[in-house]
Structures are given as C-alpha cells and as structure tokens.
C-alpha cells in the first residue's frame, strides 16, 4: 500500500503538457456569442463598404491612394458582408441589417490623411478581432472564411496605409 505522502506516479511529460494545453484552451465560440461576433463584423464591413463607396469617388491626387484601390477594398468589404450574411443564415441566425457607427464618424472627416488614418483604425480593429477569435472557431468552413478575411484585411491595410 502507498503511504499518502509518497509521490504518486506521474503521467509522461508529453501527456501532461497536452492536458495542460487542453485546460487553458479557450472554449469554442458558440450560440449567441458567435452570432454576436459575426453580426458585429457584418455591421463593420457594411460601414466600410458604404464609406469606401463614397470615398472612392473623392480620391483627390493628394489622397495617397488611388480611386481604383479604394474601389477594390470597397468590393472586398461588400464580399465579406455577403459571406457573413450567408454564414449567419447557415448557422440558423438572423443577419443584422444595421450599419456600424464607423460610417457616421467617417462622414465627418474631410481631409485625406485623416480619412486614411480612420480607415486604418477600423480595418485594424476588424483584423485584431478576427485574429483573437479565430482559434475559438470550431466550424471549419467559417474558420476558412475568416482566415481569408483576415489575410485580405492585412493586405488591404498595407495598400491603404496612412502617411507616417
Ligand atoms: Fe473591413
């Protein structure tokens, strides 16, 4: 019989490390939390698409970015609106019809360097949100969609980088 103060036999270090990781792995995003996350992204992308639909017609020579680039980013934002809507419906949820507050704030900004800085802030926020939540997305199709959305946002952030 083993005395209570004798060390118990431990699992192998590899096994132990795996249990440790499982313990600290955040739970998958599900239910209302997942729907809310996707709807916030949808509202943000809708705001981005609407802002860029305006700004791509106002790209002055000193804008630091061409109308074509802004139009391409607008198209990406619109594509993510459609994709997020499809994923929400597939998950049995109601897609939001609201537009993020980013739109109203953006419409008050007239100078181009400030517009690019504001766009950069909004797109960086979206990228950060996806980067943080991606490890918690269990649905493979949704994870692949969000991965592509993150990569594209990182690419577009470089294309529309504001002046230093
Ligand atoms: Fe975006």
Backbone and ligand atoms as CSV (ligand in chain L), in Angstrom:
chain,resi,resn,atom,element,x,y,z
A,1,UNK,N,N,0.844,-1.213,0.000
A,1,UNK,CA,C,0.000,0.000,0.000
A,1,UNK,C,C,0.875,1.257,0.000
A,2,UNK,N,N,0.471,2.275,-0.703
A,2,UNK,CA,C,1.253,3.508,-0.830
A,2,UNK,C,C,0.872,4.481,0.285
A,3,UNK,N,N,1.908,4.996,0.942
A,3,UNK,CA,C,1.653,5.976,2.006
A,3,UNK,C,C,1.163,7.271,1.360
A,4,UNK,N,N,0.290,8.025,2.042
A,4,UNK,CA,C,-0.279,9.234,1.437
A,4,UNK,C,C,0.768,10.280,1.055
A,5,UNK,N,N,1.916,10.327,1.757
A,5,UNK,CA,C,2.884,11.384,1.432
A,5,UNK,C,C,3.914,10.945,0.395
A,6,UNK,N,N,3.762,9.743,-0.131
A,6,UNK,CA,C,4.691,9.315,-1.176
A,6,UNK,C,C,4.230,9.909,-2.515
A,7,UNK,N,N,5.218,10.344,-3.359
A,7,UNK,CA,C,4.793,10.940,-4.643
A,7,UNK,C,C,4.049,9.933,-5.515
A,8,UNK,N,N,2.966,10.348,-6.055
A,8,UNK,CA,C,2.189,9.470,-6.934
A,8,UNK,C,C,2.920,9.349,-8.261
A,9,UNK,N,N,2.655,8.290,-8.990
A,9,UNK,CA,C,3.285,8.117,-10.301
A,9,UNK,C,C,2.699,9.164,-11.243
A,10,UNK,N,N,3.572,9.928,-11.931
A,10,UNK,CA,C,3.106,10.995,-12.808
A,10,UNK,C,C,2.970,10.492,-14.243
A,11,UNK,N,N,2.093,11.123,-14.975
A,11,UNK,CA,C,1.978,10.811,-16.401
A,11,UNK,C,C,3.254,11.300,-17.088
A,12,UNK,N,N,3.497,10.809,-18.289
A,12,UNK,CA,C,4.709,11.228,-19.008
A,12,UNK,C,C,4.608,12.732,-19.273
A,13,UNK,N,N,5.769,13.422,-19.397
A,13,UNK,CA,C,5.725,14.886,-19.610
A,13,UNK,C,C,4.903,15.270,-20.833
A,14,UNK,N,N,4.953,14.474,-21.905
A,14,UNK,CA,C,4.217,14.808,-23.130
A,14,UNK,C,C,2.719,14.803,-22.852
A,15,UNK,N,N,2.275,13.747,-22.195
A,15,UNK,CA,C,0.862,13.606,-21.819
A,15,UNK,C,C,0.442,14.779,-20.944
A,16,UNK,N,N,1.276,15.091,-20.018
A,16,UNK,CA,C,0.993,16.129,-19.037
A,16,UNK,C,C,0.857,17.482,-19.735
A,17,UNK,N,N,1.755,17.743,-20.706
A,17,UNK,CA,C,1.723,19.007,-21.446
A,17,UNK,C,C,0.412,19.130,-22.211
A,18,UNK,N,N,-0.045,18.035,-22.791
A,18,UNK,CA,C,-1.286,18.050,-23.564
A,18,UNK,C,C,-2.488,18.375,-22.674
A,19,UNK,N,N,-2.508,17.769,-21.480
A,19,UNK,CA,C,-3.604,18.049,-20.543
A,19,UNK,C,C,-3.585,19.523,-20.127
A,20,UNK,N,N,-2.386,20.041,-19.958
A,20,UNK,CA,C,-2.197,21.440,-19.558
A,20,UNK,C,C,-2.766,22.369,-20.634
A,21,UNK,N,N,-2.434,22.056,-21.903
A,21,UNK,CA,C,-2.930,22.878,-23.018
A,21,UNK,C,C,-4.455,22.812,-23.114
A,22,UNK,N,N,-5.000,21.604,-22.942
A,22,UNK,CA,C,-6.454,21.448,-23.002
A,22,UNK,C,C,-7.133,22.287,-21.927
A,23,UNK,N,N,-6.517,22.318,-20.769
A,23,UNK,CA,C,-7.105,23.037,-19.643
A,23,UNK,C,C,-7.203,24.526,-19.942
A,24,UNK,N,N,-6.177,25.066,-20.631
A,24,UNK,CA,C,-6.143,26.508,-20.879
A,24,UNK,C,C,-6.692,26.909,-22.248
A,25,UNK,N,N,-7.062,25.931,-23.070
A,25,UNK,CA,C,-7.602,26.264,-24.391
A,25,UNK,C,C,-8.962,26.940,-24.211
A,26,UNK,N,N,-9.168,28.130,-24.822
A,26,UNK,CA,C,-10.468,28.788,-24.633
A,26,UNK,C,C,-11.583,27.974,-25.290
A,27,UNK,N,N,-12.765,28.011,-24.718
A,27,UNK,CA,C,-13.871,27.225,-25.287
A,27,UNK,C,C,-14.261,27.761,-26.657
A,28,UNK,N,N,-14.781,26.904,-27.553
A,28,UNK,CA,C,-15.210,27.386,-28.873
A,28,UNK,C,C,-16.299,28.451,-28.747
A,29,UNK,N,N,-16.271,29.404,-29.655
A,29,UNK,CA,C,-17.343,30.409,-29.703
A,29,UNK,C,C,-18.603,29.708,-30.194
A,30,UNK,N,N,-19.688,29.888,-29.498
A,30,UNK,CA,C,-20.930,29.207,-29.892
A,30,UNK,C,C,-22.131,30.063,-29.504
A,31,UNK,N,N,-23.297,29.659,-30.010
A,31,UNK,CA,C,-24.562,30.291,-29.626
A,31,UNK,C,C,-24.567,31.796,-29.865
A,32,UNK,N,N,-25.127,32.505,-28.888
A,32,UNK,CA,C,-25.287,33.958,-29.016
A,32,UNK,C,C,-23.956,34.684,-29.160
A,33,UNK,N,N,-22.939,34.142,-28.511
A,33,UNK,CA,C,-21.629,34.809,-28.551
A,33,UNK,C,C,-21.072,34.789,-29.977
A,34,UNK,N,N,-21.231,33.647,-30.657
A,34,UNK,CA,C,-20.755,33.521,-32.038
A,34,UNK,C,C,-21.577,34.415,-32.972
A,35,UNK,N,N,-22.891,34.392,-32.807
A,35,UNK,CA,C,-23.779,35.202,-33.657
A,35,UNK,C,C,-23.472,36.689,-33.459
A,36,UNK,N,N,-23.277,37.089,-32.218
A,36,UNK,CA,C,-22.990,38.484,-31.927
A,36,UNK,C,C,-21.655,38.909,-32.564
A,37,UNK,N,N,-20.654,38.056,-32.447
A,37,UNK,CA,C,-19.341,38.342,-33.063
A,37,UNK,C,C,-19.490,38.519,-34.579
A,38,UNK,N,N,-20.205,37.601,-35.236
A,38,UNK,CA,C,-20.362,37.666,-36.697
A,38,UNK,C,C,-21.192,38.880,-37.104
A,39,UNK,N,N,-22.200,39.212,-36.301
A,39,UNK,CA,C,-23.026,40.375,-36.642
A,39,UNK,C,C,-22.269,41.693,-36.458
A,40,UNK,N,N,-21.403,41.753,-35.468
A,40,UNK,CA,C,-20.579,42.964,-35.293
A,40,UNK,C,C,-19.638,43.113,-36.489
A,41,UNK,N,N,-19.068,42.001,-36.935
A,41,UNK,CA,C,-18.216,42.048,-38.137
A,41,UNK,C,C,-19.031,42.485,-39.347
A,42,UNK,N,N,-20.243,41.937,-39.484
A,42,UNK,CA,C,-21.109,42.283,-40.619
A,42,UNK,C,C,-21.425,43.779,-40.619
A,43,UNK,N,N,-21.787,44.320,-39.466
A,43,UNK,CA,C,-22.105,45.754,-39.376
A,43,UNK,C,C,-20.876,46.604,-39.698
A,44,UNK,N,N,-19.707,46.127,-39.274
A,44,UNK,CA,C,-18.461,46.858,-39.538
A,44,UNK,C,C,-18.123,46.838,-41.028
A,45,UNK,N,N,-18.283,45.686,-41.654
A,45,UNK,CA,C,-17.981,45.572,-43.088
A,45,UNK,C,C,-18.973,46.383,-43.913
A,46,UNK,N,N,-20.224,46.408,-43.484
A,46,UNK,CA,C,-21.226,47.218,-44.198
A,46,UNK,C,C,-20.843,48.689,-44.105
A,47,UNK,N,N,-20.431,49.122,-42.916
A,47,UNK,CA,C,-19.983,50.509,-42.744
A,47,UNK,C,C,-18.788,50.779,-43.650
A,48,UNK,N,N,-17.833,49.856,-43.676
A,48,UNK,CA,C,-16.637,50.028,-44.507
A,48,UNK,C,C,-16.995,50.118,-45.980
A,49,UNK,N,N,-17.881,49.254,-46.433
A,49,UNK,CA,C,-18.283,49.259,-47.849
A,49,UNK,C,C,-18.964,50.580,-48.206
A,50,UNK,N,N,-19.813,51.071,-47.308
A,50,UNK,CA,C,-20.535,52.321,-47.592
A,50,UNK,C,C,-19.591,53.525,-47.592
A,51,UNK,N,N,-18.660,53.530,-46.658
A,51,UNK,CA,C,-17.679,54.624,-46.599
A,51,UNK,C,C,-16.836,54.635,-47.871
A,52,UNK,N,N,-16.333,53.472,-48.250
A,52,UNK,CA,C,-15.451,53.402,-49.414
A,52,UNK,C,C,-16.199,53.661,-50.712
A,53,UNK,N,N,-17.492,53.340,-50.751
A,53,UNK,CA,C,-18.306,53.645,-51.934
A,53,UNK,C,C,-18.359,55.159,-52.156
A,54,UNK,N,N,-18.344,55.918,-51.055
A,54,UNK,CA,C,-18.310,57.390,-51.172
A,54,UNK,C,C,-16.903,57.871,-51.488
A,55,UNK,N,N,-15.964,57.391,-50.690
A,55,UNK,CA,C,-14.602,57.925,-50.779
A,55,UNK,C,C,-13.913,57.571,-52.100
A,56,UNK,N,N,-14.288,56.485,-52.724
A,56,UNK,CA,C,-13.579,56.129,-53.963
A,56,UNK,C,C,-13.921,57.112,-55.083
A,57,UNK,N,N,-15.012,57.872,-54.926
A,57,UNK,CA,C,-15.342,58.895,-55.925
A,57,UNK,C,C,-14.722,60.250,-55.574
A,58,UNK,N,N,-14.058,60.306,-54.440
A,58,UNK,CA,C,-13.494,61.580,-53.973
A,58,UNK,C,C,-11.986,61.511,-53.810
A,59,UNK,N,N,-11.361,60.496,-54.430
A,59,UNK,CA,C,-9.914,60.318,-54.262
A,59,UNK,C,C,-9.161,61.417,-55.008
A,60,UNK,N,N,-8.777,62.449,-54.291
A,60,UNK,CA,C,-8.013,63.568,-54.867
A,60,UNK,C,C,-6.573,63.112,-55.105
A,61,UNK,N,N,-5.832,63.874,-55.964
A,61,UNK,CA,C,-4.442,63.474,-56.227
A,61,UNK,C,C,-3.596,63.367,-54.959
A,62,UNK,N,N,-3.944,64.133,-53.924
A,62,UNK,CA,C,-3.149,64.088,-52.682
A,62,UNK,C,C,-3.686,63.045,-51.687
A,63,UNK,N,N,-4.594,62.184,-52.155
A,63,UNK,CA,C,-5.230,61.227,-51.239
A,63,UNK,C,C,-4.236,60.209,-50.685
A,64,UNK,N,N,-3.189,59.920,-51.459
A,64,UNK,CA,C,-2.224,58.917,-51.010
A,64,UNK,C,C,-2.641,57.523,-51.411
A,65,UNK,N,N,-3.785,57.419,-52.083
A,65,UNK,CA,C,-4.304,56.134,-52.534
A,65,UNK,C,C,-5.196,56.402,-53.743
A,66,UNK,N,N,-5.221,55.480,-54.702
A,66,UNK,CA,C,-5.998,55.735,-55.920
A,66,UNK,C,C,-7.463,55.330,-55.742
A,67,UNK,N,N,-8.295,55.882,-56.631
A,67,UNK,CA,C,-9.720,55.524,-56.629
A,67,UNK,C,C,-9.889,54.033,-56.886
A,68,UNK,N,N,-9.003,53.459,-57.742
A,68,UNK,CA,C,-9.092,52.023,-58.067
A,68,UNK,C,C,-8.841,51.175,-56.816
A,69,UNK,N,N,-7.828,51.575,-56.036
A,69,UNK,CA,C,-7.517,50.817,-54.811
A,69,UNK,C,C,-8.685,50.903,-53.832
A,70,UNK,N,N,-9.214,52.099,-53.660
A,70,UNK,CA,C,-10.342,52.255,-52.731
A,70,UNK,C,C,-11.548,51.455,-53.221
A,71,UNK,N,N,-11.745,51.434,-54.543
A,71,UNK,CA,C,-12.857,50.662,-55.108
A,71,UNK,C,C,-12.659,49.166,-54.888
A,72,UNK,N,N,-11.412,48.704,-54.999
A,72,UNK,CA,C,-11.140,47.277,-54.784
A,72,UNK,C,C,-11.379,46.895,-53.319
A,73,UNK,N,N,-10.995,47.777,-52.404
A,73,UNK,CA,C,-11.213,47.496,-50.976
A,73,UNK,C,C,-12.715,47.526,-50.668
A,74,UNK,N,N,-13.423,48.462,-51.304
A,74,UNK,CA,C,-14.894,48.507,-51.162
A,74,UNK,C,C,-15.507,47.173,-51.599
A,75,UNK,N,N,-15.034,46.662,-52.728
A,75,UNK,CA,C,-15.562,45.379,-53.221
A,75,UNK,C,C,-15.288,44.246,-52.237
A,76,UNK,N,N,-14.093,44.258,-51.625
A,76,UNK,CA,C,-13.783,43.231,-50.614
A,76,UNK,C,C,-14.750,43.345,-49.436
A,77,UNK,N,N,-14.973,44.574,-48.980
A,77,UNK,CA,C,-15.871,44.773,-47.826
A,77,UNK,C,C,-17.279,44.265,-48.153
A,78,UNK,N,N,-17.724,44.552,-49.385
A,78,UNK,CA,C,-19.063,44.100,-49.803
A,78,UNK,C,C,-19.111,42.566,-49.877
A,79,UNK,N,N,-18.020,41.967,-50.352
A,79,UNK,CA,C,-17.955,40.499,-50.446
A,79,UNK,C,C,-18.025,39.886,-49.037
A,80,UNK,N,N,-17.392,40.522,-48.046
A,80,UNK,CA,C,-17.444,39.981,-46.676
A,80,UNK,C,C,-18.832,40.171,-46.057
A,81,UNK,N,N,-19.518,41.237,-46.450
A,81,UNK,CA,C,-20.915,41.406,-45.998
A,81,UNK,C,C,-21.740,40.212,-46.475
A,82,UNK,N,N,-21.597,39.879,-47.762
A,82,UNK,CA,C,-22.367,38.770,-48.336
A,82,UNK,C,C,-21.975,37.451,-47.671
A,83,UNK,N,N,-20.675,37.236,-47.477
A,83,UNK,CA,C,-20.199,35.991,-46.871
A,83,UNK,C,C,-20.662,35.836,-45.433
A,84,UNK,N,N,-20.578,36.908,-44.664
A,84,UNK,CA,C,-21.012,36.838,-43.263
A,84,UNK,C,C,-22.513,36.591,-43.184
A,85,UNK,N,N,-23.271,37.233,-44.081
A,85,UNK,CA,C,-24.723,37.012,-44.139
A,85,UNK,C,C,-25.017,35.535,-44.415
A,86,UNK,N,N,-24.316,34.965,-45.381
A,86,UNK,CA,C,-24.522,33.546,-45.723
A,86,UNK,C,C,-24.187,32.635,-44.540
A,87,UNK,N,N,-23.072,32.903,-43.874
A,87,UNK,CA,C,-22.676,32.050,-42.743
A,87,UNK,C,C,-23.682,32.166,-41.590
A,88,UNK,N,N,-24.138,33.385,-41.330
A,88,UNK,CA,C,-25.128,33.558,-40.254
A,88,UNK,C,C,-26.399,32.764,-40.558
A,89,UNK,N,N,-26.865,32.851,-41.805
A,89,UNK,CA,C,-28.083,32.113,-42.189
A,89,UNK,C,C,-27.850,30.618,-42.098
A,90,UNK,N,N,-26.680,30.157,-42.550
A,90,UNK,CA,C,-26.353,28.722,-42.488
A,90,UNK,C,C,-26.370,28.238,-41.038
A,91,UNK,N,N,-25.969,29.129,-40.106
A,91,UNK,CA,C,-25.951,28.761,-38.688
A,91,UNK,C,C,-27.325,28.946,-38.039
A,92,UNK,N,N,-28.318,29.329,-38.855
A,92,UNK,CA,C,-29.682,29.476,-38.339
A,92,UNK,C,C,-29.913,30.785,-37.612
A,93,UNK,N,N,-29.044,31.774,-37.855
A,93,UNK,CA,C,-29.160,33.060,-37.154
A,93,UNK,C,C,-29.633,34.147,-38.112
A,94,UNK,N,N,-30.152,35.232,-37.537
A,94,UNK,CA,C,-30.645,36.369,-38.318
A,94,UNK,C,C,-29.501,37.369,-38.531
A,95,UNK,N,N,-29.139,37.635,-39.797
A,95,UNK,CA,C,-28.072,38.633,-40.024
A,95,UNK,C,C,-28.564,40.036,-39.672
A,96,UNK,N,N,-27.697,40.822,-39.040
A,96,UNK,CA,C,-28.044,42.200,-38.692
A,96,UNK,C,C,-28.189,43.044,-39.964
A,97,UNK,N,N,-29.108,44.015,-39.916
A,97,UNK,CA,C,-29.263,44.939,-41.039
A,97,UNK,C,C,-28.682,46.312,-40.704
A,98,UNK,N,N,-28.071,46.411,-39.540
A,98,UNK,CA,C,-27.525,47.696,-39.093
A,98,UNK,C,C,-26.173,47.982,-39.755
A,99,UNK,N,N,-25.830,49.263,-39.729
A,99,UNK,CA,C,-24.521,49.702,-40.235
A,99,UNK,C,C,-23.702,50.193,-39.045
A,100,UNK,N,N,-22.466,49.764,-38.976
A,100,UNK,CA,C,-21.604,50.149,-37.852
A,100,UNK,C,C,-21.447,51.663,-37.740
A,101,UNK,N,N,-21.161,52.118,-36.521
A,101,UNK,CA,C,-21.024,53.560,-36.267
A,101,UNK,C,C,-19.847,54.172,-37.022
A,102,UNK,N,N,-18.953,53.317,-37.501
A,102,UNK,CA,C,-17.808,53.761,-38.300
A,102,UNK,C,C,-18.265,54.669,-39.446
A,103,UNK,N,N,-19.414,54.349,-40.054
A,103,UNK,CA,C,-19.896,55.114,-41.209
A,103,UNK,C,C,-20.159,56.580,-40.827
A,104,UNK,N,N,-20.955,56.799,-39.775
A,104,UNK,CA,C,-21.299,58.177,-39.382
A,104,UNK,C,C,-20.056,58.980,-39.019
A,105,UNK,N,N,-19.147,58.333,-38.298
A,105,UNK,CA,C,-17.917,59.042,-37.902
A,105,UNK,C,C,-17.084,59.376,-39.140
A,106,UNK,N,N,-16.985,58.411,-40.062
A,106,UNK,CA,C,-16.165,58.623,-41.263
A,106,UNK,C,C,-16.690,59.779,-42.094
A,107,UNK,N,N,-18.008,59.956,-42.118
A,107,UNK,CA,C,-18.614,61.012,-42.948
A,107,UNK,C,C,-18.300,62.401,-42.426
A,108,UNK,N,N,-17.770,62.513,-41.227
A,108,UNK,CA,C,-17.414,63.839,-40.681
A,108,UNK,C,C,-15.965,64.206,-41.004
A,109,UNK,N,N,-15.238,63.300,-41.672
A,109,UNK,CA,C,-13.806,63.528,-41.919
A,109,UNK,C,C,-13.596,63.942,-43.377
A,110,UNK,N,N,-12.994,65.123,-43.589
A,110,UNK,CA,C,-12.845,65.642,-44.956
A,110,UNK,C,C,-11.428,65.469,-45.498
A,111,UNK,N,N,-10.422,65.595,-44.651
A,111,UNK,CA,C,-9.022,65.581,-45.133
A,111,UNK,C,C,-8.551,64.141,-45.360
A,112,UNK,N,N,-7.812,63.951,-46.464
A,112,UNK,CA,C,-7.398,62.594,-46.825
A,112,UNK,C,C,-6.472,61.894,-45.841
A,113,UNK,N,N,-5.449,62.584,-45.331
A,113,UNK,CA,C,-4.617,61.821,-44.379
A,113,UNK,C,C,-5.439,61.323,-43.190
A,114,UNK,N,N,-6.393,62.162,-42.757
A,114,UNK,CA,C,-7.245,61.760,-41.618
A,114,UNK,C,C,-8.183,60.616,-42.006
A,115,UNK,N,N,-8.663,60.650,-43.242
A,115,UNK,CA,C,-9.539,59.566,-43.717
A,115,UNK,C,C,-8.777,58.241,-43.723
A,116,UNK,N,N,-7.552,58.279,-44.245
A,116,UNK,CA,C,-6.768,57.031,-44.290
A,116,UNK,C,C,-6.439,56.548,-42.888
A,117,UNK,N,N,-6.161,57.468,-41.984
A,117,UNK,CA,C,-5.883,57.068,-40.593
A,117,UNK,C,C,-7.117,56.422,-39.973
A,118,UNK,N,N,-8.276,56.980,-40.253
A,118,UNK,CA,C,-9.515,56.436,-39.681
A,118,UNK,C,C,-9.836,55.066,-40.287
A,119,UNK,N,N,-9.626,54.951,-41.599
A,119,UNK,CA,C,-9.842,53.665,-42.272
A,119,UNK,C,C,-8.902,52.608,-41.683
A,120,UNK,N,N,-7.651,53.013,-41.482
A,120,UNK,CA,C,-6.636,52.108,-40.922
A,120,UNK,C,C,-7.063,51.619,-39.524
A,121,UNK,N,N,-7.600,52.535,-38.745
A,121,UNK,CA,C,-8.042,52.193,-37.381
A,121,UNK,C,C,-9.167,51.153,-37.429
A,122,UNK,N,N,-10.147,51.400,-38.307
A,122,UNK,CA,C,-11.292,50.490,-38.415
A,122,UNK,C,C,-10.894,49.123,-38.940
A,123,UNK,N,N,-10.080,49.114,-39.986
A,123,UNK,CA,C,-9.667,47.834,-40.576
A,123,UNK,C,C,-8.750,47.063,-39.617
A,124,UNK,N,N,-7.914,47.792,-38.876
A,124,UNK,CA,C,-7.039,47.134,-37.888
A,124,UNK,C,C,-7.873,46.508,-36.783
A,125,UNK,N,N,-8.927,47.181,-36.391
A,125,UNK,CA,C,-9.813,46.644,-35.339
A,125,UNK,C,C,-10.447,45.340,-35.808
A,126,UNK,N,N,-10.941,45.327,-37.048
A,126,UNK,CA,C,-11.550,44.110,-37.602
A,126,UNK,C,C,-10.517,42.971,-37.639
A,127,UNK,N,N,-9.319,43.287,-38.132
A,127,UNK,CA,C,-8.271,42.257,-38.215
A,127,UNK,C,C,-7.936,41.713,-36.824
A,128,UNK,N,N,-7.834,42.595,-35.851
A,128,UNK,CA,C,-7.494,42.175,-34.475
A,128,UNK,C,C,-8.588,41.278,-33.892
A,129,UNK,N,N,-9.846,41.664,-34.117
A,129,UNK,CA,C,-10.976,40.866,-33.612
A,129,UNK,C,C,-10.938,39.447,-34.192
A,130,UNK,N,N,-10.710,39.353,-35.514
A,130,UNK,CA,C,-10.687,38.034,-36.162
A,130,UNK,C,C,-9.494,37.229,-35.643
A,131,UNK,N,N,-8.329,37.879,-35.556
A,131,UNK,CA,C,-7.111,37.188,-35.084
A,131,UNK,C,C,-7.333,36.604,-33.693
A,132,UNK,N,N,-8.000,37.356,-32.845
A,132,UNK,CA,C,-8.240,36.899,-31.465
A,132,UNK,C,C,-9.229,35.741,-31.398
A,133,UNK,N,N,-10.283,35.826,-32.219
A,133,UNK,CA,C,-11.370,34.847,-32.112
A,133,UNK,C,C,-11.132,33.591,-32.951
A,134,UNK,N,N,-10.282,33.684,-33.959
A,134,UNK,CA,C,-10.092,32.563,-34.891
A,134,UNK,C,C,-9.777,31.231,-34.192
A,135,UNK,N,N,-8.914,31.208,-33.175
A,135,UNK,CA,C,-8.633,29.920,-32.516
A,135,UNK,C,C,-9.863,29.304,-31.849
A,136,UNK,N,N,-10.908,30.102,-31.667
A,136,UNK,CA,C,-12.116,29.600,-30.992
A,136,UNK,C,C,-13.235,29.250,-31.978
A,137,UNK,N,N,-12.951,29.313,-33.287
A,137,UNK,CA,C,-13.971,28.981,-34.285
A,137,UNK,C,C,-13.847,27.498,-34.633
A,138,UNK,N,N,-14.848,26.725,-34.256
A,138,UNK,CA,C,-14.799,25.272,-34.459
A,138,UNK,C,C,-15.294,24.869,-35.851
A,139,UNK,N,N,-16.187,25.654,-36.423
A,139,UNK,CA,C,-16.776,25.342,-37.737
A,139,UNK,C,C,-15.699,25.564,-38.816
A,140,UNK,N,N,-15.343,24.489,-39.540
A,140,UNK,CA,C,-14.212,24.555,-40.481
A,140,UNK,C,C,-14.459,25.549,-41.618
A,141,UNK,N,N,-15.675,25.563,-42.180
A,141,UNK,CA,C,-15.976,26.481,-43.292
A,141,UNK,C,C,-15.889,27.938,-42.837
A,142,UNK,N,N,-16.449,28.192,-41.666
A,142,UNK,CA,C,-16.418,29.557,-41.132
A,142,UNK,C,C,-14.981,29.971,-40.810
A,143,UNK,N,N,-14.205,29.067,-40.246
A,143,UNK,CA,C,-12.804,29.365,-39.903
A,143,UNK,C,C,-12.019,29.706,-41.172
A,144,UNK,N,N,-12.245,28.951,-42.262
A,144,UNK,CA,C,-11.534,29.208,-43.525
A,144,UNK,C,C,-11.935,30.577,-44.078
A,145,UNK,N,N,-13.226,30.887,-44.003
A,145,UNK,CA,C,-13.721,32.189,-44.477
A,145,UNK,C,C,-13.074,33.325,-43.679
A,146,UNK,N,N,-13.040,33.193,-42.362
A,146,UNK,CA,C,-12.482,34.248,-41.512
A,146,UNK,C,C,-10.965,34.376,-41.700
A,147,UNK,N,N,-10.305,33.252,-41.955
A,147,UNK,CA,C,-8.854,33.258,-42.203
A,147,UNK,C,C,-8.560,34.100,-43.467
A,148,UNK,N,N,-9.364,33.857,-44.520
A,148,UNK,CA,C,-9.187,34.593,-45.772
A,148,UNK,C,C,-9.513,36.070,-45.559
A,149,UNK,N,N,-10.541,36.329,-44.770
A,149,UNK,CA,C,-10.942,37.714,-44.481
A,149,UNK,C,C,-9.820,38.441,-43.720
A,150,UNK,N,N,-9.189,37.737,-42.790
A,150,UNK,CA,C,-8.079,38.325,-42.035
A,150,UNK,C,C,-6.893,38.609,-42.962
A,151,UNK,N,N,-6.536,37.631,-43.785
A,151,UNK,CA,C,-5.407,37.817,-44.713
A,151,UNK,C,C,-5.659,39.010,-45.633
A,152,UNK,N,N,-6.884,39.100,-46.134
A,152,UNK,CA,C,-7.234,40.190,-47.064
A,152,UNK,C,C,-7.193,41.543,-46.350
A,153,UNK,N,N,-7.660,41.581,-45.110
A,153,UNK,CA,C,-7.599,42.840,-44.362
A,153,UNK,C,C,-6.151,43.260,-44.135
A,154,UNK,N,N,-5.286,42.303,-43.839
A,154,UNK,CA,C,-3.871,42.635,-43.631
A,154,UNK,C,C,-3.262,43.174,-44.928
A,155,UNK,N,N,-3.641,42.566,-46.051
A,155,UNK,CA,C,-3.174,43.024,-47.370
A,155,UNK,C,C,-3.689,44.442,-47.655
A,156,UNK,N,N,-4.981,44.661,-47.423
A,156,UNK,CA,C,-5.579,45.969,-47.710
A,156,UNK,C,C,-5.057,47.061,-46.765
A,157,UNK,N,N,-4.709,46.675,-45.552
A,157,UNK,CA,C,-4.129,47.648,-44.616
A,157,UNK,C,C,-2.822,48.211,-45.188
A,158,UNK,N,N,-2.054,47.349,-45.821
A,158,UNK,CA,C,-0.784,47.803,-46.432
A,158,UNK,C,C,-1.062,48.707,-47.630
A,159,UNK,N,N,-2.076,48.343,-48.454
A,159,UNK,CA,C,-2.410,49.145,-49.646
A,159,UNK,C,C,-2.875,50.554,-49.272
A,160,UNK,N,N,-3.576,50.664,-48.159
A,160,UNK,CA,C,-4.177,51.947,-47.761
A,160,UNK,C,C,-3.486,52.533,-46.531
A,161,UNK,N,N,-2.224,52.217,-46.358
A,161,UNK,CA,C,-1.507,52.705,-45.165
A,161,UNK,C,C,-1.471,54.242,-45.156
A,162,UNK,N,N,-1.818,54.852,-44.020
A,162,UNK,CA,C,-1.776,56.308,-43.953
A,162,UNK,C,C,-0.329,56.804,-43.910
A,163,UNK,N,N,-0.120,58.097,-44.259
A,163,UNK,CA,C,1.247,58.628,-44.182
A,163,UNK,C,C,1.751,58.607,-42.739
A,164,UNK,N,N,3.055,58.417,-42.594
A,164,UNK,CA,C,3.641,58.329,-41.233
A,164,UNK,C,C,3.520,59.663,-40.505
L,1,LIG,FE,FE,-13.195,45.597,-43.339
